[in-house]
Amino acid sequence: MNPRMKAKPSGILTRLFGERPEEESFAVRFTNKALFALLLPLVAEQFLSILMGIMDTVMVSSLGDASVSGVSLVDMIFILFINIFNALATGGAVVASRAVGAKQPENAKRAARSIVLISFAASLLMLGVVAAADTSLLRLLYGQIEDDVMEAATVYMRTTVISFPFIALYSACAALFRSVGNSKISMVASTVANLLNVAGNAFTIFVLRWGIFGAALSTVISRFLLMAYFLWKIADRELAVSVSYKSLFTEKPDGASVRNILSVGLPGSLESGTFQLGRILVLSIISTFGTAQIAANAVANNIDTFGVMTGFAFNLAIITVAGQCVGAGDWRAVRYYTDKLLRLSYASFVLFNAVLFAALPLLLRLYKVSPEAHDLAVILIAIHNGAAILFWTPSFVTPNAMKAAGDARFVMIAAVLSMFLFRVGFSEIIGRRMGMGAIGVWIAMVFDWIFRTVVFAVRWRTILKKKEAESPQPIHST
């Protein structure tokens, strides 16, 4: 083989993903080793979490289409609240990572204390809202579903709602660990919790025969144990973002930290909450198409996440990296590392979706659903993951870099408008009025991604150009 031809791919890879001499002058430096030390545990955590979620759904699917449909409907509602908790935690992570980048340890600890208080208060509020609404929430959103689906959803919702504080506190602590570059701890802990959840499901569903209630109880217990572990670890005084529980009860919340966190967390919460509300409205449209289409949607949502799981890891990593660079005031590093992470994200999507499509026939055999639901799930996965390779990274990873740079409000406005104009609006038009069903709904989702891609790409480049003009040193293009 010609040596030049052999060396060419290596040169391309080096240019795209290798380290460069200008990194030596950055105020905050992330070597490839440091980036992958942050990314790989996050990817592994996402993979194991999704794998455990599939096993969970497979076990529930053994109870029939009505059970898996009921659980998926509740999960779709609860993801709304979980996303709010995650958005608040992201606000804490942004503020803490900026303090770490600026080498302000006391500010980092104040941010950690504040996000724990905010998350706990928010979880109690959301718990009260859902408990007060009870089944009226299900009937408001899914009033047309069949009786056996509603029965399964009611049991699952009433049991798992008590885990809201567990989720909120775990999310806050995990975000704080990521803000200092430690993503390994959440990978290990969540893996153990997921394994316990799957084992609990097997015991309660197949041995005790407790059905949906058994699956819900196992979920609650695993979430409690995960929260307890993180609350213990975050109290380590040697940690840059440690939390003193004594100060939680004896000192007033730090007003500046709370305001800074909420300046990112509230727009993020509104964005995540309305985004998920839009997904629920879309699911309410799908719920009118019958149990088979609901089940196909649930299976597709379960499997297609494999193809985008690296994206969730990059979402979390880019907040830490960009946040520390912003905190250090080095916009050359912001541009350089965010561009590099975006390229890595694109590459990961190509790789993981190739594997997913190859393994799809084997994965679908795990689900005990009707042939109609099976065939429709294949089409939905193809639409989702084919489009995700091109549009998921700029739609969801880029906005997190913008949040770390202080542009959370624009992200919120653009995301909300896109959700309701494109995903919800076109779901009604293409899915229901044009009679394309769930397929039309998922096509509308792709329209939403395309709009977000264009808007966020333009906005992010505008931000970088402005900071370049303000910076004493030029920002080198990558």
Secondary structure, DSSP 8 states (H G I E B T S, - for coil): --HHHHHHHHHHHHHHHS--GGGGG-SS---HHHHHHHHHHHHHHHHHHHHHHHHHHHHHHTT-HHHHHHHHHHHHHHHHHHHHHHHHHHHHHHHHHHHHHTT-HHHHHHHHHHHHHHHHHHHHHHHHHHHHHTHHHHHHHHTTS-HHHHHHHHHHHHHHGGGHHHHHHHHHHHHHHHHTT--HHHHHHHHHHHHHHHHHHHIIIIIS--HHHHHHHHHHHHHHHHHHHHHHHTT-TTSTT---HHHHHHS---HHHHHHHHHHHHHHHHHHHHHHHHHHHHHHHHGGG-HHHHHHHHHHHHHHHHHHHHHHHHHHHHHHHHHHHHHTT-HHHHHHHHHHHHHHHHHHHHHHHHHHHHHHHHHHTT----HHHHHHHHHHHHHHHHHHHHHHIIIIIHHHHHHHTT-HHHHHHHHHHHIIIIIIHHIIIIIIITS-HHHHHHHHHHHHHHHHHHHHHHHHHHHHHHHHHHSSS-----
